[in-house]
């Protein structure tokens, strides 16, 4: 079985983006954070479970709709860029959250 690097990359990007969004929403919405906590006992465990399921679903579905062009370097760059952007978004959010809550 050959790994579809495009699907792998896009599934990774989708998962990183989803976890970033879920993290921000959970910090802004107490009911949503409670829902995550009720799902598994801890909101971080719930986010991890969601990310594993989301990644698996995306990776299984994406090869059916996109061809693998075997552009490993380009896909790696996309994943790294998404990671940096998501990390920066979380940093800015938590700095803002800290400043406005103080």
C-alpha positions as CSV (number, residue, x, y, z in Angstrom):
1,X,0.0,0.0,0.0
2,X,1.4,3.4,-1.0
3,X,0.9,6.4,1.2
4,X,-0.9,9.3,-0.4
5,X,1.2,12.2,0.7
6,X,-1.3,14.8,-0.5
7,X,-4.1,13.2,1.6
8,X,-1.8,12.7,4.5
9,X,-0.8,16.4,4.4
10,X,-4.3,17.7,4.0
11,X,-5.6,15.4,6.8
12,X,-2.8,16.8,9.1
13,X,-3.6,20.4,8.1
14,X,-7.4,19.8,8.7
15,X,-6.7,18.3,12.1
16,X,-4.3,21.0,13.2
17,X,-6.8,23.6,12.2
18,X,-9.7,21.9,13.9
19,X,-7.8,21.4,17.2
20,X,-6.8,25.1,17.1
21,X,-10.4,26.2,16.5
22,X,-11.8,23.8,19.2
23,X,-9.2,25.1,21.7
24,X,-10.2,28.7,21.2
25,X,-14.0,27.9,21.2
26,X,-13.6,25.9,24.4
27,X,-11.9,28.8,26.1
28,X,-14.6,31.2,25.0
29,X,-17.6,28.9,25.7
30,X,-18.0,27.3,29.1
31,X,-20.8,25.0,27.9
32,X,-18.7,23.8,25.1
33,X,-15.7,23.1,27.4
34,X,-18.1,21.3,29.7
35,X,-19.4,19.2,26.8
36,X,-15.8,18.2,26.0
37,X,-15.1,17.4,29.6
38,X,-18.3,15.2,29.8
39,X,-17.2,13.4,26.7
40,X,-14.0,11.9,28.3
41,X,-13.5,13.4,31.8
42,X,-11.0,16.0,30.6
43,X,-11.3,18.5,27.8
44,X,-7.8,17.8,26.5
45,X,-8.5,14.1,26.3
46,X,-11.7,14.9,24.3
47,X,-9.7,17.1,21.9
48,X,-7.1,14.4,21.4
49,X,-9.8,11.8,20.7
50,X,-11.6,14.1,18.3
51,X,-8.3,14.8,16.5
52,X,-7.4,11.1,16.1
53,X,-10.9,10.4,14.7
54,X,-10.9,13.4,12.5
55,X,-7.4,12.6,11.1
56,X,-8.4,9.0,10.4
57,X,-11.6,10.0,8.6
58,X,-9.9,12.7,6.6
59,X,-7.1,10.4,5.5
60,X,-9.5,7.7,4.5
61,X,-11.7,10.0,2.5
62,X,-9.3,12.4,0.9
63,X,-7.5,9.9,-1.4
64,X,-10.9,9.3,-3.0
65,X,-11.2,12.9,-4.1
66,X,-7.6,14.0,-4.7
67,X,-4.7,12.5,-6.6
68,X,-1.3,12.1,-5.1
69,X,1.2,14.2,-7.0
70,X,4.0,13.0,-4.8
71,X,5.1,16.6,-3.9
72,X,6.5,15.7,-0.5
73,X,8.5,18.9,0.0
74,X,5.5,21.1,-0.9
75,X,3.2,19.2,1.3
76,X,5.7,19.3,4.2
77,X,6.0,23.1,3.8
78,X,2.2,23.4,4.0
79,X,2.0,21.4,7.2
80,X,4.9,23.4,8.7
81,X,3.2,26.7,7.7
82,X,-0.1,25.6,9.2
83,X,1.6,24.5,12.4
84,X,3.3,27.9,12.7
85,X,0.1,29.8,11.9
86,X,-1.9,27.8,14.4
87,X,0.7,28.1,17.1
88,X,0.8,31.9,16.5
89,X,-3.0,32.1,16.6
90,X,-3.1,30.3,19.9
91,X,-0.4,32.4,21.3
92,X,-2.2,35.6,20.3
93,X,-5.5,34.3,21.6
94,X,-4.1,33.3,25.0
95,X,-2.2,36.6,25.4
96,X,-5.5,38.5,24.5
97,X,-7.4,36.2,26.8
98,X,-5.0,36.8,29.7
99,X,-4.9,40.6,29.2
100,X,-8.7,41.0,29.0
101,X,-9.4,38.7,31.9
102,X,-6.9,40.5,34.2
